[in-house]
Amino acid sequence: MAKTVARRAKRVARRDWSAQDERELKRHSKSKTPVKDISKALKRTAGALRQKARHLGIPIGHRRAKKKRARRPL
């Protein structure tokens, strides 16, 4: 029988938010950049971005506006 070795969970490397990171997050919020793109640019998870944005009181994760459906005539 082959022995199975338990894998250790990867440790999360936590990084503090620098003033530059916060400025960049605010800039992305103003330009309505999707969270996925901001995540790649800042090398942080989407959850971390959403938490920080909420703490700063800025909107993030903008979605395209839904198209209005035409009303049917009665």
C-alpha positions as a Markdown table, in Angstrom:
| # | Residue | x | y | z |
|---|---|---|---|---|
| 1 | Met | 0.0 | 0.0 | 0.0 |
| 2 | Ala | 1.2 | 3.5 | -0.8 |
| 3 | Lys | 1.3 | 6.0 | 1.9 |
| 4 | Thr | -0.6 | 9.2 | 1.4 |
| 5 | Val | 1.0 | 12.4 | 2.6 |
| 6 | Ala | -1.3 | 15.1 | 3.8 |
| 7 | Arg | -0.7 | 18.4 | 2.0 |
| 8 | Arg | -0.2 | 21.5 | 4.1 |
| 9 | Ala | -2.4 | 24.4 | 3.4 |
| 10 | Lys | -0.7 | 27.3 | 1.7 |
| 11 | Arg | -0.1 | 30.1 | 4.2 |
| 12 | Val | -1.7 | 33.4 | 3.2 |
| 13 | Ala | 0.8 | 36.2 | 3.0 |
| 14 | Arg | -1.0 | 39.2 | 4.3 |
| 15 | Arg | 0.2 | 42.6 | 3.2 |
| 16 | Asp | -0.7 | 46.0 | 4.7 |
| 17 | Trp | -2.4 | 48.6 | 2.5 |
| 18 | Ser | 0.0 | 51.4 | 1.6 |
| 19 | Ala | -1.2 | 54.9 | 0.8 |
| 20 | Gln | -0.3 | 54.3 | -2.8 |
| 21 | Asp | -2.5 | 51.1 | -2.9 |
| 22 | Glu | -5.4 | 53.1 | -1.5 |
| 23 | Arg | -4.9 | 55.9 | -4.1 |
| 24 | Glu | -4.8 | 53.3 | -6.9 |
| 25 | Leu | -8.0 | 51.7 | -5.6 |
| 26 | Lys | -9.8 | 55.0 | -5.5 |
| 27 | Arg | -8.6 | 55.8 | -9.0 |
| 28 | His | -9.9 | 52.5 | -10.3 |
| 29 | Ser | -13.2 | 53.1 | -8.5 |
| 30 | Lys | -13.6 | 56.5 | -10.3 |
| 31 | Ser | -12.8 | 55.0 | -13.6 |
| 32 | Lys | -15.3 | 52.1 | -12.9 |
| 33 | Thr | -12.8 | 49.3 | -13.5 |
| 34 | Pro | -14.1 | 45.8 | -13.0 |
| 35 | Val | -13.0 | 44.1 | -9.7 |
| 36 | Lys | -11.4 | 41.3 | -11.6 |
| 37 | Asp | -9.0 | 43.8 | -13.4 |
| 38 | Ile | -8.3 | 45.7 | -10.2 |
| 39 | Ser | -7.5 | 42.4 | -8.5 |
| 40 | Lys | -4.9 | 41.6 | -11.1 |
| 41 | Ala | -3.4 | 45.1 | -11.0 |
| 42 | Leu | -3.1 | 45.3 | -7.2 |
| 43 | Lys | -2.3 | 41.5 | -6.7 |
| 44 | Arg | -5.1 | 41.2 | -4.1 |
| 45 | Thr | -8.2 | 39.1 | -3.9 |
| 46 | Ala | -11.6 | 40.5 | -4.9 |
| 47 | Gly | -12.8 | 40.0 | -1.3 |
| 48 | Ala | -9.9 | 42.1 | 0.0 |
| 49 | Leu | -10.7 | 44.9 | -2.5 |
| 50 | Arg | -14.3 | 44.9 | -1.6 |
| 51 | Gln | -13.6 | 45.1 | 2.1 |
| 52 | Lys | -11.1 | 47.9 | 1.7 |
| 53 | Ala | -13.5 | 49.8 | -0.6 |
| 54 | Arg | -16.2 | 49.5 | 2.0 |
| 55 | His | -13.9 | 50.7 | 4.7 |
| 56 | Leu | -13.0 | 53.7 | 2.6 |
| 57 | Gly | -16.6 | 54.3 | 1.7 |
| 58 | Ile | -16.1 | 54.1 | -2.1 |
| 59 | Pro | -18.1 | 52.2 | -4.6 |
| 60 | Ile | -16.5 | 49.3 | -6.3 |
| 61 | Gly | -17.6 | 46.5 | -8.6 |
| 62 | His | -19.6 | 48.5 | -11.1 |
| 63 | Arg | -21.8 | 46.6 | -13.4 |
| 64 | Arg | -23.1 | 47.6 | -16.7 |
| 65 | Ala | -26.6 | 49.1 | -16.6 |
| 66 | Lys | -29.3 | 46.8 | -17.7 |
| 67 | Lys | -31.0 | 47.6 | -20.9 |
| 68 | Lys | -34.6 | 48.8 | -20.5 |
| 69 | Arg | -37.1 | 46.5 | -22.1 |
| 70 | Ala | -39.6 | 48.1 | -24.5 |
| 71 | Arg | -43.1 | 48.1 | -23.2 |
| 72 | Arg | -45.7 | 46.2 | -25.1 |
| 73 | Pro | -48.7 | 48.2 | -26.3 |
| 74 | Leu | -52.0 | 47.2 | -24.7 |
